[in-house]
Amino acid sequence: MQKGKGRTSRIRRRKLCRSSEPRGVNESHKSEFIELRKWLKARKFQDSNLAPACFPGTGRGLMSQTSLQEGQMIISLPESCLLTTDTVIRSYLGAYITKWKPPPSPLLALCTFLVSEKHAGDRSLWKPYLEILPKAYTCPVCLEPEVVNLLPKSLKAKAEEQRAHVQEFFASSRDFFSSLQPLFVEAVDSIFSYSALLWAWCTVNTRAVYLRPRQRECLSAEPDTCALAPYLDLLNHSPRVQVKAAFNEETHSYEIRTTSRWRKHEEVFICYGPHDNQRLFLEYGFVSVHNPHACVYVSREILVKYLPSRDKQMDKKISILKDHGYIENLTFGWDGPSWRLLTALKLLCLEAEKVSHMKDEKEALINQLTLVESLWTEELKILRASAKTLHSLQTAFT
């Protein structure tokens, strides 16, 4: 047997490889986490699977205290720990929300509660949770204009739209904030400032978990699906893991089960969804390195710029694509151009007489292309599954 080819050597190499992986630094001893665990324990939450830690690359997250197996419950947070609109309605804000017309949105209720409780400081019953929340966020809506100008064009437009939305949210809420003046000694304008509301909005937008939609008469008809989940929201995102997460009506807890295995002292991840990096940055304020869902968006201007400039039918072609929604979300991914981009390019490169014919039958063409796309997609799935099977067989016989 050649040197370094035996079983002992393989085990030694695996151990060396694992020991060289960046390790997290346990933060359970920090005062803010000691207080948080006490606060959670008083609300009937017990956990021995996870511990807060700081990791290279991802920052603060949760570390496995023991080996976690596939399908194992990694966290079960009781309803008493969740911050929902029910929490807000039961609080001192409830009477003001109930009588305000038109009814405030669920989002406004949550944001108002967060700002008010943060202002309360040591008097807040939610202080242990508020203390571990980020003091600032890195979503594009929080960035300086000169930084936003450096973003890709499509993301910049979405960031500016998001900023306008939050500014409108603040402006339309000021009368409601004024109605809360009896609750405070200080002027409400100094408490419910734009920066304070922006912080609360980002907290909900980046950290909330999803609950089944509810409807309350004292709130607007907008979907009431958000809940803040202390401690659970320390779990970071990875596009390469899968979890089952939902509120369990029988146990009255928000539960997460992993479909992956985790070794002791590894960072435990959840998946926010199959989002590309522009979406992750816009909604959560971070970029996932080596994200398999990452892509490069191609704008209409860029598309036209690199096509023949003497094409007199270009406007007509663009019109056809726009009518059928094929002018947006054109991307390059790790596997090359997307089907939508290829479809757009094929149309834009057609000769004039073919475009005229297509315009007459454009509806049928789009439907046909959709069917062909489905066919290729399914064949690709089959080939990938077959490749996986062949690889398994090869491994078994070697």
C-alpha positions in Angstrom: 0.0 0.0 0.0 1.3 3.4 -1.0 2.2 5.9 1.8 -0.7 8.1 2.6 -3.3 5.9 0.8 -4.7 3.9 3.8 -7.8 4.4 6.0 -5.8 5.9 8.9 -4.3 8.4 6.6 -7.7 9.4 5.2 -9.1 9.9 8.7 -6.1 12.0 9.7 -6.5 14.2 6.6 -10.2 14.7 7.3 -9.4 15.7 10.9 -6.7 18.2 9.7 -9.2 19.6 7.1 -11.8 20.1 9.8 -9.4 21.6 12.3 -8.4 24.2 9.6 -12.0 25.4 9.1 -12.7 28.8 10.6 -14.3 28.3 14.0 -16.8 30.5 15.8 -16.1 32.1 19.1 -18.7 31.3 21.7 -20.4 34.4 23.1 -22.7 32.8 25.7 -20.7 34.4 28.5 -21.5 37.9 27.3 -23.9 39.8 29.5 -26.5 40.6 26.8 -26.8 36.8 26.0 -27.0 35.9 29.7 -29.9 38.3 30.2 -31.5 37.1 27.0 -31.4 33.5 28.1 -32.9 34.4 31.5 -35.6 36.3 29.7 -36.4 33.4 27.3 -36.4 30.9 30.2 -39.0 32.9 32.0 -41.1 32.6 28.9 -40.8 28.8 28.9 -38.0 28.5 26.3 -35.3 25.9 26.9 -32.5 25.1 24.4 -29.4 23.0 24.6 -28.7 22.6 20.9 -27.5 26.1 20.0 -25.2 28.8 21.5 -24.6 32.4 20.3 -21.2 32.8 18.6 -19.2 35.1 16.3 -18.1 33.5 13.0 -15.5 34.7 10.4 -17.4 35.9 7.4 -20.9 35.7 8.7 -20.5 37.5 12.0 -22.9 36.8 14.9 -24.8 33.5 14.5 -25.7 30.3 16.4 -23.3 27.4 17.0 -24.3 23.8 17.5 -23.6 22.6 21.0 -23.9 19.0 19.9 -24.1 17.0 16.7 -27.4 17.6 14.9 -29.0 14.9 12.8 -31.1 15.2 9.7 -34.7 15.9 10.6 -33.9 16.9 14.2 -35.7 19.9 15.8 -33.0 22.6 16.2 -35.2 25.2 17.9 -38.7 25.5 19.2 -39.6 29.0 20.3 -42.9 29.3 22.4 -45.5 31.7 21.3 -44.9 33.7 24.5 -41.5 34.7 23.1 -42.8 35.9 19.7 -43.4 39.6 19.1 -46.6 39.9 17.0 -49.4 42.3 16.5 -51.2 40.5 19.3 -48.4 41.6 21.6 -48.8 45.2 20.5 -52.7 45.1 20.8 -52.4 43.8 24.4 -49.9 46.5 25.3 -50.4 50.1 26.3 -50.6 50.9 22.6 -53.7 48.8 22.1 -56.2 51.5 23.1 -54.7 54.0 20.7 -54.5 51.5 17.8 -58.1 50.4 18.3 -59.6 53.9 18.1 -57.4 55.2 15.2 -59.0 55.6 11.9 -58.3 54.5 9.3 -56.9 51.4 11.0 -53.1 51.3 11.2 -51.3 48.6 9.2 -49.8 45.5 11.0 -46.4 46.8 10.0 -47.0 50.2 11.6 -48.2 48.5 14.8 -45.0 46.5 15.0 -42.7 49.4 14.2 -44.4 51.7 16.6 -44.0 49.1 19.4 -40.3 48.7 18.6 -39.6 52.4 18.7 -41.6 52.9 21.9 -40.0 50.0 23.7 -36.5 51.0 22.6 -37.2 54.5 23.9 -38.3 53.0 27.2 -34.8 51.6 27.8 -34.5 49.8 31.2 -38.3 50.1 31.7 -39.0 47.9 28.7 -40.1 44.3 29.3 -38.5 43.5 25.9 -35.1 45.1 26.8 -33.1 41.8 26.7 -34.2 41.3 23.1 -33.8 44.9 22.0 -30.2 44.8 23.4 -29.1 42.2 20.9 -30.7 43.8 17.8 -28.4 45.6 15.4 -27.9 49.2 16.2 -27.8 50.0 12.4 -28.6 48.1 9.2 -26.8 47.8 5.9 -29.8 47.5 3.5 -29.6 49.9 0.6 -32.4 52.0 2.1 -29.9 52.9 4.9 -27.0 53.7 2.7 -25.7 57.1 1.8 -26.8 58.4 -1.7 -23.2 58.4 -3.0 -23.0 54.7 -2.1 -26.3 53.8 -3.7 -25.1 55.5 -6.9 -22.4 52.8 -7.1 -24.9 49.9 -7.2 -25.8 48.1 -10.4 -28.4 50.1 -12.2 -31.3 47.7 -11.6 -30.5 47.4 -7.9 -30.1 51.2 -7.6 -33.6 51.7 -9.0 -35.1 49.2 -6.6 -33.1 50.8 -3.7 -34.4 54.3 -4.6 -37.9 52.9 -4.8 -37.5 51.3 -1.4 -36.3 54.5 0.1 -39.3 56.4 -1.3 -41.6 53.7 0.1 -40.1 54.1 3.6 -40.2 57.9 3.5 -43.9 57.7 2.5 -44.5 55.2 5.3 -43.0 57.7 7.8 -44.9 60.7 6.4 -48.2 58.9 6.4 -47.7 57.7 10.0 -46.9 61.1 11.7 -50.5 61.9 12.6 -50.8 58.5 14.3 -47.6 59.1 16.2 -49.0 62.5 17.4 -52.0 60.7 18.9 -49.6 58.8 21.2 -48.4 62.0 22.9 -50.3 61.3 26.2 -48.0 58.2 26.7 -44.8 60.2 26.7 -43.2 63.1 28.5 -41.0 64.0 25.6 -42.4 65.3 22.3 -43.3 62.4 20.1 -41.5 64.0 17.1 -38.2 63.4 18.9 -39.1 59.8 19.7 -40.7 58.7 16.4 -38.1 60.3 14.1 -37.4 59.1 10.6 -34.2 57.4 11.7 -36.0 55.6 14.6 -38.8 54.4 12.3 -36.2 53.3 9.6 -34.5 51.2 12.3 -37.8 49.6 13.2 -38.8 49.0 9.6 -35.4 47.3 8.9 -35.8 45.2 12.0 -39.1 43.8 10.9 -38.1 43.5 7.2 -34.8 41.7 7.8 -35.7 39.6 10.9 -39.4 38.6 10.9 -40.6 35.1 10.4 -43.7 34.2 8.6 -47.0 33.3 10.4 -50.3 32.2 8.9 -52.3 35.4 7.8 -54.6 36.8 10.5 -57.2 39.6 10.4 -58.1 42.0 13.2 -60.7 44.7 12.9 -58.5 47.3 14.5 -55.8 46.8 11.9 -55.9 47.4 8.1 -56.5 44.7 5.6 -52.8 44.3 4.7 -51.4 40.8 5.4 -50.7 40.3 9.1 -48.0 37.6 8.7 -44.9 38.9 10.5 -43.5 38.0 13.9 -40.2 38.8 15.5 -38.6 35.7 17.0 -35.9 36.5 19.7 -32.9 34.2 19.6 -34.2 32.3 16.6 -33.4 35.3 14.4 -29.7 34.9 15.1 -29.6 32.1 12.6 -27.8 33.2 9.5 -28.7 32.4 5.9 -27.0 29.8 3.6 -28.4 29.0 0.1 -27.0 25.5 0.5 -29.1 24.3 3.4 -32.8 23.3 3.7 -35.0 23.6 6.8 -38.6 23.1 7.6 -39.9 26.1 9.5 -43.4 26.9 10.6 -45.6 27.8 13.6 -47.0 24.6 15.1 -50.6 25.1 16.2 -50.5 22.1 18.5 -47.4 23.0 20.5 -48.0 26.8 20.0 -44.4 27.2 19.1 -42.4 28.3 16.1 -40.3 25.3 15.1 -37.4 24.7 12.8 -36.2 21.3 11.7 -33.0 20.8 9.7 -32.7 18.6 6.7 -28.9 18.8 7.0 -26.4 17.4 9.5 -24.2 19.6 11.7 -21.1 18.7 13.6 -20.6 20.0 17.1 -19.4 23.6 17.2 -20.4 24.3 13.6 -22.4 27.3 12.6 -26.1 26.3 12.0 -27.8 28.0 9.1 -31.3 28.3 7.7 -32.3 29.3 4.2 -34.3 32.5 3.6 -35.2 31.3 0.1 -33.5 30.8 -3.3 -32.7 34.5 -3.7 -30.0 36.0 -5.9 -27.5 38.4 -4.3 -29.3 41.6 -5.4 -32.4 40.4 -3.6 -30.5 39.4 -0.5 -28.7 42.8 -0.4 -32.0 44.7 -1.0 -34.0 42.9 1.6 -31.5 41.8 4.2 -28.4 43.9 3.7 -25.8 41.2 2.9 -24.3 39.3 0.0 -23.9 35.5 0.0 -20.5 34.4 -1.3 -20.6 31.6 -3.9 -24.4 31.9 -4.0 -25.7 29.3 -6.6 -28.7 31.6 -7.2 -26.5 34.6 -8.0 -27.0 36.2 -11.4 -26.2 39.3 -13.4 -29.2 41.3 -14.6 -29.1 42.6 -18.2 -31.0 45.9 -18.7 -32.9 46.7 -21.9 -30.4 49.5 -22.6 -27.4 47.1 -22.4 -29.3 44.5 -24.6 -29.9 47.0 -27.4 -26.5 48.6 -27.1 -24.7 45.5 -28.3 -27.1 44.6 -31.1 -26.9 45.9 -34.7 -27.7 49.7 -34.5 -29.2 49.8 -38.0 -32.1 47.5 -37.2 -35.2 49.5 -38.1 -37.5 47.0 -36.4 -35.8 47.3 -33.0 -38.7 49.3 -31.4 -41.2 46.8 -32.7 -39.2 43.9 -31.3 -38.9 45.7 -27.9 -42.6 46.3 -27.9 -43.4 42.6 -28.4 -41.1 41.6 -25.6 -42.5 44.3 -23.3 -46.1 43.2 -24.0 -45.3 39.7 -22.8 -43.1 40.5 -19.9 -39.9 39.4 -21.5 -38.0 42.7 -21.1 -37.5 42.3 -17.3 -35.5 39.8 -15.2 -33.1 39.0 -18.1 -30.0 37.4 -16.4 -26.8 35.6 -16.8 -26.3 32.8 -14.1 -23.6 30.3 -13.3 -24.9 28.2 -16.1 -25.0 30.9 -18.7 -27.8 33.1 -20.1 -31.3 32.4 -18.7 -34.1 31.1 -20.9 -35.7 34.5 -20.8 -32.6 36.2 -22.0 -32.1 33.7 -24.8 -35.7 34.2 -25.9 -35.2 37.9 -26.0 -32.0 37.7 -27.9 -33.5 35.3 -30.5 -36.3 37.7 -31.1 -34.1 40.8 -31.3 -31.8 39.1 -33.8 -34.6 38.0 -36.1 -34.9 39.6 -39.5 -37.6 42.2 -40.1 -40.1 40.0 -42.1 -40.0 37.3 -39.4 -40.8 39.9 -36.7 -43.9 41.0 -38.6 -45.1 37.4 -38.8 -44.4 36.9 -35.1 -46.4 40.0 -34.1 -49.5 38.5 -35.7 -49.0 35.2 -33.8 -47.1 36.4 -30.8 -49.5 34.9 -28.2 -49.2 31.5 -29.7 -45.4 31.9 -29.9 -45.1 32.8 -26.2 -47.2 29.8 -25.2 -45.1 27.5 -27.4 -41.9 28.8 -26.0 -43.2 28.3 -22.5 -44.0 24.6 -23.3 -40.5 24.2 -24.8 -39.0 25.8 -21.8 -40.8 23.3 -19.5 -39.7 20.4 -21.7 -36.0 21.4 -21.5 -36.3 22.1 -17.8 -37.7 18.6 -17.1 -35.1 16.9 -19.3 -32.4 18.8 -17.4 -33.8 17.6 -14.1 -33.8 14.0 -15.4 -30.3 14.2 -16.6 -29.1 15.6 -13.3 -30.8 12.8 -11.4 -29.3 10.2 -13.7 -25.9 11.7 -13.3 -26.3 11.5 -9.5 -27.4 7.8 -9.8 -24.4 6.9 -12.0 -22.0 8.7 -9.6 -23.4 6.7 -6.7 -23.0 3.4 -8.6 -19.5 4.4 -9.6 -18.6 5.1 -6.0 -20.1 1.8 -4.8 -17.9 -0.2 -7.2 -14.6 1.6 -6.4 
